[in-house]
């Protein structure tokens, strides 16, 4: 259950990052409200997952899901570049997440 909560927290991190971009510096009401709501939900789920999972594992996976997901959303929805070096960097993040999961009992 802790892993499920952690994945949900990471997905909410992607949501708040995307809507923070859409809020244009918190100058637009609804994207700003979604950002804050998703942040609170993400932190809450992370805190619940940390009851069971080690700090280093939980925080690394949470930030990794958010970083990789935001990277992909930027490419797919926002038209950000997907050059080979950026894709390799994303692959390294994914590799780190897999290794962290495998290294955690």
C-alpha positions in Angstrom: 0.0 0.0 0.0 2.9 2.4 0.7 4.2 2.0 -2.8 0.8 2.8 -4.2 0.5 5.9 -2.1 4.0 6.9 -3.2 3.2 6.5 -6.9 0.0 8.5 -6.4 2.0 11.2 -4.6 4.4 11.3 -7.6 1.6 11.6 -10.1 0.2 14.5 -8.1 3.6 16.1 -8.3 3.4 16.0 -12.1 -0.1 17.6 -11.9 1.1 20.5 -9.7 4.2 21.1 -11.8 2.1 21.3 -15.0 -0.5 23.6 -13.5 2.2 25.8 -11.9 3.4 26.4 -15.4 -0.1 27.1 -16.5 -0.7 29.5 -13.6 1.8 32.0 -15.1 3.5 32.8 -11.8 0.3 32.3 -9.8 -1.5 35.0 -11.8 -4.3 32.8 -13.0 -6.8 31.6 -10.4 -7.8 28.1 -11.5 -4.4 26.8 -12.4 -3.1 28.3 -9.2 -5.8 26.6 -7.1 -5.2 23.2 -8.8 -1.4 23.7 -8.2 -1.9 24.2 -4.5 -4.5 21.4 -4.1 -2.3 18.9 -5.9 0.7 20.0 -3.8 -1.1 19.4 -0.6 -2.4 16.0 -1.8 1.1 15.1 -3.0 2.7 16.0 0.3 0.0 14.2 2.3 0.4 11.0 0.3 4.2 11.2 0.6 3.9 11.6 4.3 1.6 8.5 4.5 4.0 6.5 2.4 6.9 7.6 4.6 5.3 5.9 7.6 6.5 2.6 6.1 9.2 3.3 3.4 12.6 4.7 4.2 13.1 8.5 3.8 15.7 8.2 1.1 13.7 5.7 -0.9 10.4 7.6 -0.6 11.8 11.0 -1.4 13.9 9.8 -4.3 11.0 7.9 -5.9 8.6 10.8 -5.3 10.9 13.4 -6.9 11.9 11.0 -9.7 8.4 10.4 -10.7 7.7 14.1 -10.6 10.8 15.0 -12.6 10.4 12.3 -15.2 6.7 12.8 -15.6 7.1 16.6 -15.9 9.8 16.1 -18.4 7.5 13.9 -20.5 4.5 16.2 -20.1 6.8 19.1 -21.3 7.7 17.2 -24.4 4.2 15.8 -25.2 1.9 18.7 -24.2 4.2 21.8 -24.2 6.3 21.1 -27.2 9.6 21.1 -25.4 12.6 19.6 -27.3 13.2 15.9 -27.2 16.8 15.7 -28.4 18.9 12.6 -27.8 20.8 14.1 -24.8 17.5 15.1 -23.0 16.1 11.6 -23.7 19.2 10.0 -22.3 19.0 12.1 -19.2 15.4 11.0 -18.8 16.5 7.4 -19.2 19.1 7.8 -16.5 16.4 9.2 -14.1 14.2 6.2 -14.9 17.2 3.8 -14.3 17.8 5.4 -10.9 14.2 4.9 -10.0 14.3 1.2 -10.9 17.5 0.7 -9.0 16.1 2.4 -5.9 13.0 0.3 -6.0 15.1 -2.9 -6.4 17.4 -1.9 -3.6 14.6 -1.3 -1.1 13.3 -4.3 0.9 
